[in-house]
Amino acid sequence: MRVLIAGASGLIGSALGERLGREGHEVRRLVRREAREGGEFRWDPPSGTIASGAFEGVDAVVNLGGQRLFPGRWSAMRKQQLTDSRVEPTEVLAEAVAEHGVGVLVNASAVGYYGNTGTSTVDESAPRGGGFLAELCEVWEAATAGAGDARVVKIRTGLVLSAKGGLYGTLRPLFALCLGGRLGNGSQYMPWIALEDEVGAIVHVLAHDEVSGPVNLTGPEPVTNAEFTRAVGRALHRPAPWRVPGIALKAVLGQAGEEMALFGQRAVPAVLERTGYAFRHRTLGSALAAA
């Protein structure tokens, strides 16, 4: 299989490219700078240009791009930047997929689509929730509409756990210094997924023609923030006695603090399990041990 990846230099994209290469697939990468290596092709989403030959013989496109949501407050300008960094490139790629007759488009999204679900379990059939993240995910996913006859998979990713980055990479030094603690009352659910399973799930949806539409990329056993905090403390053999009041998070970070830290999604990977994906790390303890 020949796979073209946008966002290939990020945590997930790098790991995906490595795995596909190990399995004998040809990996091509879209880059914003000048191409320096074989398999790299420059593109510029604002102008809609992609280097000649990038799509030649490509079987699937994986789009993992988008500016980081955190840290920082979400001003009106920042919200527009976050939206533009996702919607515009997705529209460009979707149109290119249709133009070149590529069979599959796997496009990033997030479990933030569901808003704050409280204790209710949600799968891919659940409606969009409330909040900026939910609205962002909706327009992000809608930007794939121009992909023509391609099979489109919208991967709603949870909190990726890896020592190389992501949530755990950020929290690990804090917990190591005994500065870990729960956020707010700790009851919000955290839909985690190990990096190995994040990549494995993307490979799974690439290979399974019956999979299309939204797919939750989360572990099968989401936990609350309080449970997550205790598990990280146990994994690092450090106490995690602290609590950051929700009112403080909202005061300092505004809407970003509320939605990123206090909203939770008890999201489960119904499509992955129904189509036979075998998780390497079904429990949070296993995922943290691997990280």
C-alpha positions as CSV (number, residue, x, y, z in Angstrom):
1,M,0.0,0.0,0.0
2,R,1.2,3.5,-0.8
3,V,0.1,5.9,1.9
4,L,0.4,9.7,1.9
5,I,0.5,11.3,5.4
6,A,-0.1,15.0,6.3
7,G,1.1,15.8,9.8
8,A,3.7,13.1,9.6
9,S,6.2,14.8,11.9
10,G,3.9,14.8,14.9
11,L,3.7,12.2,17.7
12,I,1.1,10.0,15.9
13,G,2.3,10.7,12.4
14,S,5.9,9.7,13.2
15,A,4.8,6.5,14.9
16,L,2.4,5.7,12.0
17,G,5.0,6.2,9.4
18,E,7.5,4.0,11.2
19,R,5.0,1.2,11.5
20,L,3.8,1.3,7.9
21,G,7.4,1.3,6.8
22,R,8.2,-1.7,8.9
23,E,5.3,-3.6,7.4
24,G,6.5,-3.0,3.9
25,H,4.2,-0.1,2.9
26,E,5.5,2.9,1.0
27,V,5.1,6.1,3.0
28,R,5.0,9.5,1.5
29,R,4.9,12.7,3.6
30,L,3.4,16.2,2.9
31,V,5.6,18.9,4.4
32,R,5.2,22.7,4.6
33,R,8.9,23.4,4.0
34,E,11.1,22.5,1.1
35,A,11.2,18.7,0.5
36,R,14.6,17.4,1.7
37,E,14.2,13.6,1.5
38,G,12.8,11.1,-0.8
39,G,9.1,10.6,-0.2
40,E,8.6,14.2,0.9
41,F,6.3,16.6,-1.1
42,R,5.8,20.2,-0.3
43,W,2.3,21.6,0.0
44,D,0.8,24.9,1.0
45,P,-2.9,24.6,2.1
46,P,-3.7,28.4,2.0
47,S,-2.8,28.5,-1.7
48,G,-4.2,25.0,-2.4
49,T,-0.9,23.8,-4.0
50,I,0.6,20.4,-3.6
51,A,3.9,19.3,-5.3
52,S,3.5,17.4,-8.5
53,G,3.6,13.6,-8.1
54,A,2.6,13.6,-4.5
55,F,-0.6,11.6,-5.3
56,E,0.8,9.4,-8.0
57,G,-0.2,5.8,-7.3
58,V,-1.4,6.6,-3.8
59,D,-3.9,4.2,-2.2
60,A,-4.7,6.1,0.9
61,V,-4.3,9.6,2.5
62,V,-4.0,10.1,6.3
63,N,-4.5,13.6,7.5
64,L,-3.3,14.3,11.1
65,G,-2.7,18.0,10.9
66,G,-3.9,20.9,13.1
67,Q,-2.5,23.4,15.5
68,R,-2.2,22.4,19.2
69,L,-5.3,23.2,21.2
70,F,-3.4,23.8,24.4
71,P,-1.9,25.7,26.3
72,G,-3.3,29.2,26.2
73,R,-6.7,30.9,26.3
74,W,-9.0,30.7,23.3
75,S,-9.5,34.2,22.1
76,A,-11.7,34.8,19.1
77,M,-8.5,35.1,17.0
78,R,-7.1,31.9,18.5
79,K,-10.3,30.0,17.8
80,Q,-10.2,31.1,14.2
81,Q,-6.6,30.0,13.9
82,L,-7.4,26.5,15.3
83,T,-10.3,26.2,12.9
84,D,-8.4,27.3,9.9
85,S,-5.5,25.0,10.6
86,R,-7.9,22.0,10.4
87,V,-10.6,22.9,8.0
88,E,-8.6,24.5,5.2
89,P,-6.0,21.7,4.8
90,T,-8.7,19.0,5.1
91,E,-10.7,20.7,2.2
92,V,-7.5,20.8,0.1
93,L,-6.7,17.1,0.7
94,A,-10.3,16.0,0.2
95,E,-10.4,17.7,-3.2
96,A,-7.1,16.2,-4.2
97,V,-8.3,12.7,-3.1
98,A,-11.3,13.1,-5.4
99,E,-9.3,14.5,-8.3
100,H,-6.7,11.7,-8.2
101,G,-9.1,8.9,-7.5
102,V,-7.6,7.9,-4.1
103,G,-9.6,5.2,-2.5
104,V,-9.3,6.1,1.2
105,L,-9.1,9.3,3.3
106,V,-8.5,8.9,7.0
107,N,-9.0,12.2,8.6
108,A,-8.2,13.3,12.2
109,S,-10.9,14.5,14.6
110,A,-11.4,14.2,18.4
111,V,-13.7,12.8,21.1
112,G,-14.3,16.5,21.9
113,Y,-17.1,16.1,19.3
114,Y,-19.3,14.7,22.1
115,G,-18.9,17.7,24.4
116,N,-19.2,17.0,28.1
117,T,-21.0,13.6,28.4
118,G,-20.9,13.3,32.2
119,T,-21.3,9.6,33.2
120,S,-23.1,8.6,30.0
121,T,-21.3,6.2,27.8
122,V,-21.1,7.3,24.2
123,D,-20.2,5.5,21.0
124,E,-20.0,6.8,17.4
125,S,-23.7,7.0,17.0
126,A,-24.0,9.8,19.7
127,P,-24.8,13.3,18.5
128,R,-22.5,16.3,18.7
129,G,-22.3,17.9,22.1
130,G,-21.9,21.5,23.2
131,G,-18.8,23.7,23.3
132,F,-16.2,25.1,21.0
133,L,-14.4,21.7,20.6
134,A,-17.6,20.0,19.6
135,E,-18.3,22.7,17.0
136,L,-14.7,22.6,15.8
137,C,-14.8,18.8,15.3
138,E,-18.1,19.1,13.4
139,V,-16.7,21.6,10.8
140,W,-13.4,19.6,10.7
141,E,-15.2,16.4,9.8
142,A,-17.5,18.2,7.4
143,A,-14.5,19.4,5.4
144,T,-14.0,15.9,4.1
145,A,-17.2,16.2,2.0
146,G,-15.2,16.9,-1.1
147,A,-13.5,13.5,-1.2
148,G,-15.8,12.2,-3.9
149,D,-16.2,8.4,-4.0
150,A,-13.4,7.8,-1.5
151,R,-14.0,5.8,1.7
152,V,-13.8,8.5,4.4
153,V,-12.9,7.5,8.0
154,K,-13.1,10.2,10.7
155,I,-10.9,9.1,13.6
156,R,-12.1,10.7,16.8
157,T,-9.0,10.4,18.9
158,G,-8.9,10.4,22.7
159,L,-5.9,11.3,25.0
160,V,-2.9,9.5,23.5
161,L,-0.5,8.1,26.1
162,S,3.2,7.9,25.2
163,A,6.5,8.8,27.0
164,K,7.5,10.7,23.8
165,G,4.8,13.4,24.2
166,G,1.0,13.8,24.4
167,L,-0.7,14.0,27.7
168,Y,1.5,11.5,29.6
169,G,4.7,13.1,28.3
170,T,3.4,16.4,29.8
171,L,2.3,15.0,33.1
172,R,5.2,12.7,33.8
173,P,7.7,15.3,35.1
174,L,5.0,16.9,37.3
175,F,4.1,13.6,38.9
176,A,7.8,12.8,39.3
177,L,8.1,16.0,41.4
178,C,5.1,15.0,43.4
179,L,3.1,17.8,41.9
180,G,0.4,15.6,40.3
181,G,-3.2,15.9,41.3
182,R,-6.8,15.7,40.1
183,L,-8.5,18.5,38.2
184,G,-11.7,20.0,39.6
185,N,-13.7,17.3,41.4
186,G,-12.0,14.5,39.3
187,S,-15.3,13.0,38.1
188,Q,-14.9,13.9,34.4
189,Y,-14.0,10.9,32.2
190,M,-10.8,10.7,30.3
191,P,-10.9,8.6,27.1
192,W,-7.3,7.5,26.9
193,I,-5.6,5.4,24.3
194,A,-2.0,4.0,24.1
195,L,0.1,5.3,21.2
196,E,0.6,1.7,20.1
197,D,-3.2,1.2,19.8
198,E,-3.7,4.7,18.2
199,V,-1.4,3.7,15.4
200,G,-2.7,0.1,15.3
201,A,-6.2,1.4,15.0
202,I,-5.3,3.6,12.0
203,V,-3.6,0.7,10.3
204,H,-6.8,-1.3,11.0
205,V,-9.2,1.2,9.4
206,L,-6.9,1.5,6.4
207,A,-7.0,-2.2,5.9
208,H,-10.8,-2.8,6.5
209,D,-13.0,-1.7,3.6
210,E,-16.1,-2.0,5.7
211,V,-15.0,0.8,8.1
212,S,-16.2,4.3,7.2
213,G,-17.6,7.4,9.0
214,P,-16.7,8.2,12.6
215,V,-14.5,5.8,14.6
216,N,-13.6,6.4,18.2
217,L,-9.9,5.9,18.8
218,T,-10.0,5.3,22.6
219,G,-9.2,2.5,24.9
220,P,-12.1,0.2,25.8
221,E,-12.1,1.2,29.5
222,P,-12.3,5.0,30.0
223,V,-11.6,6.2,33.5
224,T,-12.4,9.3,35.6
225,N,-9.8,12.0,36.1
226,A,-9.5,10.9,39.8
227,E,-8.8,7.3,38.7
228,F,-6.4,8.5,36.0
229,T,-4.5,10.6,38.6
230,R,-4.2,7.7,41.0
231,A,-3.0,5.3,38.2
232,V,-0.3,7.7,37.1
233,G,0.9,8.1,40.7
234,R,1.1,4.3,41.1
235,A,2.9,3.9,37.8
236,L,5.6,6.5,38.8
237,H,5.6,5.5,42.5
238,R,4.7,9.1,43.5
239,P,1.9,10.5,45.6
240,A,-0.6,12.7,43.9
241,P,-2.4,14.5,46.7
242,W,-3.1,17.8,45.0
243,R,-6.3,19.2,43.5
244,V,-6.6,22.1,41.1
245,P,-10.0,23.8,41.7
246,G,-12.1,24.0,38.6
247,I,-12.8,27.7,39.3
248,A,-9.0,28.4,39.2
249,L,-8.7,26.6,35.8
250,K,-11.5,28.6,34.4
251,A,-10.1,31.9,35.8
252,V,-6.7,31.4,34.4
253,L,-7.5,29.6,31.1
254,G,-11.1,30.6,30.4
255,Q,-13.1,28.4,28.1
256,A,-9.9,26.4,27.1
257,G,-9.4,25.4,30.8
258,E,-13.0,24.4,31.2
259,E,-13.3,22.3,28.0
260,M,-9.8,20.8,28.0
261,A,-9.6,20.0,31.7
262,L,-13.1,19.8,33.2
263,F,-15.2,18.4,30.3
264,G,-15.1,14.7,29.9
265,Q,-16.2,12.0,27.4
266,R,-17.0,8.5,28.4
267,A,-16.3,7.4,24.9
268,V,-15.9,3.8,23.9
269,P,-14.5,2.3,20.6
270,A,-17.6,0.5,19.4
271,V,-16.6,0.4,15.7
272,L,-13.1,-0.9,16.4
273,E,-14.4,-3.7,18.6
274,R,-17.2,-4.6,16.2
275,T,-14.7,-4.9,13.3
276,G,-12.3,-7.0,15.2
277,Y,-9.5,-4.7,16.3
278,A,-7.4,-6.4,19.0
279,F,-6.2,-3.8,21.6
280,R,-2.7,-4.3,22.9
281,H,-3.5,-2.3,26.0
282,R,-7.1,-2.7,27.1
283,T,-6.5,-1.2,30.6
284,L,-5.0,2.1,31.7
285,G,-2.4,0.2,33.8
286,S,-1.2,-1.6,30.8
287,A,-1.0,1.6,28.7
288,L,0.9,3.5,31.4
289,A,3.3,0.6,31.9
290,A,4.1,0.7,28.1
291,A,4.6,4.4,28.2
